[in-house]
């Protein structure tokens, strides 16, 4: 007679555990700390809109604005917690300039608007 003996190893499958991530959603209400002030000015100037925008960059830089950006004939920048914008467009074959300053403190916003207007 012929006998066959089989020997082998038996392994248990590893226990797989799932990791669960618990995310908690929290509703946050943002309240305005102030009502923003918005002061503006407009003027007709003799230069082209492109030159007017270059002048706008120079004005904001001279007043100490940071992050001054020129996008086409539109210029804007930040001064502390205030933001100013200068837009130069052609209207009836002339260059129309619109300048606006927004921020929390009315006196600062007014002063910045006046400085920009005088330099235009």
C-alpha positions in Angstrom: 0.0 0.0 0.0 0.9 3.4 -0.7 0.2 6.3 1.7 0.4 10.0 1.0 0.9 12.4 3.8 0.4 16.0 3.3 1.9 18.5 5.6 1.3 22.3 5.3 1.0 25.5 7.0 -2.2 27.2 7.9 -2.3 30.9 8.3 -5.0 33.0 9.7 -6.0 36.0 7.7 -5.0 39.2 9.3 -7.7 41.2 11.0 -8.5 44.2 9.0 -9.7 47.2 10.8 -11.3 50.3 9.2 -10.2 53.7 10.3 -13.0 56.1 10.6 -12.5 59.9 10.5 -15.1 61.9 12.4 -15.4 65.4 11.2 -17.4 67.9 13.2 -19.1 70.7 11.3 -19.5 73.9 13.2 -21.6 76.8 12.1 -19.9 80.2 12.6 -21.6 83.5 12.2 -19.4 86.3 11.1 -20.5 89.7 12.3 -19.3 92.9 10.8 -17.3 94.9 13.2 -18.1 98.2 11.4 -20.1 99.7 8.7 -17.7 100.5 5.9 -17.3 104.1 4.7 -17.2 104.7 0.9 -16.0 108.0 -0.5 -15.6 108.6 -4.2 -14.5 111.3 -6.7 -14.7 111.6 -10.4 -12.9 113.9 -12.9 -12.3 114.3 -16.6 -8.6 114.4 -17.5 -6.6 115.2 -20.6 -4.4 112.1 -20.8 -5.3 108.7 -22.4 -6.9 106.0 -20.2 -3.6 104.0 -20.3 -1.6 107.0 -19.1 -4.2 107.8 -16.5 -3.9 104.3 -15.1 -0.1 104.6 -14.9 -0.6 107.9 -13.1 -3.0 106.1 -10.7 -0.3 103.5 -9.8 2.1 106.4 -9.1 -0.5 108.2 -6.9 -1.3 105.1 -4.8 2.4 104.3 -4.4 3.3 107.9 -3.4 0.6 107.8 -0.7 2.0 104.6 0.8 -0.5 102.1 -0.5 0.6 98.4 -0.6 -0.2 95.6 -3.0 -0.9 98.1 -5.8 -2.1 96.3 -8.9 -2.8 97.7 -12.4 -5.2 95.6 -14.5 -5.7 97.3 -17.8 -6.9 100.8 -17.0 -8.0 99.8 -13.5 -5.8 100.4 -10.4 -6.3 99.3 -6.8 -4.4 99.0 -3.6 -4.5 98.7 0.2 -3.7 101.2 2.8 -3.9 99.7 6.3 -7.6 98.5 6.5 -8.6 100.7 3.6 -8.9 99.9 -0.1 -8.8 102.4 -3.0 -9.7 101.9 -6.7 -9.0 104.2 -9.7 -10.7 103.5 -13.0 -9.9 105.3 -16.2 -12.2 105.0 -19.2 -12.9 106.8 -22.4 -16.2 108.7 -22.4 -17.1 110.9 -25.3 -13.5 111.1 -26.6 -12.2 112.1 -23.1 -10.8 110.2 -20.2 -13.2 109.9 -17.3 -11.6 108.9 -13.9 -13.5 107.4 -11.1 -11.7 107.0 -7.8 -13.2 105.4 -4.6 -11.8 104.6 -1.2 -13.5 102.3 1.4 -12.6 101.6 5.0 -13.8 101.7 8.6 -12.7 105.1 9.7 -14.5 108.0 8.1 -11.7 110.5 8.6 -9.1 108.3 7.1 -11.2 107.3 4.1 -12.0 111.0 3.5 -8.4 112.0 3.7 -7.2 109.3 1.4 -10.0 110.1 -1.1 -9.0 113.8 -1.0 -5.3 113.1 -1.5 -6.1 110.9 -4.5 -8.4 113.5 -6.0 -5.9 116.3 -5.6 -3.2 114.3 -7.3 -5.4 113.3 -10.2 
